[in-house]
């Protein structure tokens, strides 16, 4: 669309009484990274972009730069700035396997796996029988992400977090 590749994040069909239906989609520009909501009518025509999915892994982050490498060719590296990565940086741990999108020979964006394992670095103490706090507490993970967890999670534990919602899924035994 408009000469750039876009990724559909969410889409739903909307039909009002006595009107033709349309699709409302939340889309992300893979080249720039901005997200917008747009309506598409039945007559709208879009060309499918030749986007290649490349298995990759996160190598390291330093001073606002995040470096990745291809899984099949570790010597081929690419990087993104903190502004380009956005909130996804909170889920990046070394050797994390993910998908990169390549368009016209250029890596444009990454896609995280649905869940990642993060180590808890700070967790407030929990007193058994304390139900006034609602049964959850906020912990800080190794990447700087703050997550609401059950009260039994302590510092040093490894937890699985949903990358779409940022919600605690389960404790991981490692």
N, C-alpha and C positions, 0 to 999 in steps of 0.2 A: 504494500500500500504506500503510495507516495514515493516509490523508489527505494524504500527501506523494508527489511524483513521485520515482521511483527509476530509476537507470540500471543495466542489467546489464553488468558488466565482463567476467565469465567465467561460463560455465555448462557443466556436464557431466552426462550421464545416468549414474546409478549403480544397478546391480542386483546384489543379493547373492543367493546360491543360495536357492531356495524362498521368496523374498520378492518383494513388488511393488517396482518401481523407483521412484526419485525423482530429482529434479533438484537438484544442489547448485550454488548460484549465489553468486558474489561480486558484491554490489550496492552502489551508492553512492547515498545520499540527496542529491538535487540541491539541496534547500533548506538542509540543515545541512552536508553535505559528508562525513559520516562513512561509512566503508566497513565492511561486515560480510559474513559468509558465512552463508547460510541454506539450509535444505532445503525443497523444495516437493514435496508429494505430488500425485498425479493429481487428487484432489478439490479442491485449493486453487483458488480463483477470484480473479483480480485484474482490476481495471479499467484499461484503457489510458489513460494520462494524455495530455492534449492539450498536448504540448510542441512548441513551434515552434522550428525551427533558424534562427538569424539570422546572416548573414555579418557578421563584425566584424573589427576589427584592434586590436592593442595600440598605445596612444599613448605612455604613459610610466609609470614607476614612481618614487615619491618617498616617503621616510620610511614605508615599510611599506604604502603605498597604491598600487594598480595600476589605472590608468585605461585604459578601452577605449572605442571608438566603433563605431557601426554602419557598415558599408561603404557602404550606400546613403544614409545620413543622418548625416554626420560630426558634426553638431551634437548629436545624441542620444548622450550619453556615460553610461557606468556604471562603477562601480569596485568592487574587492574588496580586502579586507585581506590582509596577508601570511599570516595564519593560515588564511584561507579558500582562498587560492591554493595554499599548501603547496609541494611540490617542483616544481610546474609553473612557478614563478617563474624557475627556472634556464634556461628555454627561451624566455623572453619578450624579444624585441628589438623596437625601434620599427618600426612598419609591418608587423609579422607578421600575416598573414591567418589567422583562426581561426574557429571556430563557437561561438556562444553559444546557450544554451538558455533560452527564454522560456516561463514558465508563469504564466497569469493576469495577463499584463501586466508581470511582474517577471522580470528577468534573474537566473537562479539559478546558472548554472555556465558554464564554458567548456570547449571541447575543442580541444586542440592538433592541428596537422597531424602526420602520422606522422614527418616529419623536418624539422629546422630547421638553418639555416646559422649557425654561431657563429665569431667571430674569436678566435684563440688570443692571449692577452696574455702568458702566461708559459710557457716550455718549457725544461726543463733541457737542457744541451748533450748532444750524442750524439757519441761517438767511434767512428769507423768501425771495425768489427771487434769491438766490445764486444757479446758475446753472453751475458755473465753475467747481464744484467738480464732475460733472457727475451724480448727482441725487442719490448717495449713500454715506454712511459714515460707518466707522468701529467702532463698539461698543464692549465693553468688558462684557462678561457674568459672572455670579456668579461662574462658574467652571473654569474660565480662558480662555475660548474659545473666539476668536475674530471673529466676523461675520460682513459681509457687509449687511447693512440694508438700507431701505429708510430713507430719512432725518428726517421724523417726529417721529422716535423712540427716546424716551428719557430715562434717567436713571430711574429705578424703573418699567419700562414696562416689561411685560412677552411676550416673542416671541417664536414661534414654529420654530425649526431648524431640517432640514433633517440630520439624523445621517450618511447617506452614503456619502453625498457630503459636509456637513457642511454649506449648504446654508440656508439663511433665507426663511421661507415659508409664515408666516403670524404673525400678532400681535394677542395675545390672551387676551380676556377680562376676568379678574378674579376679 
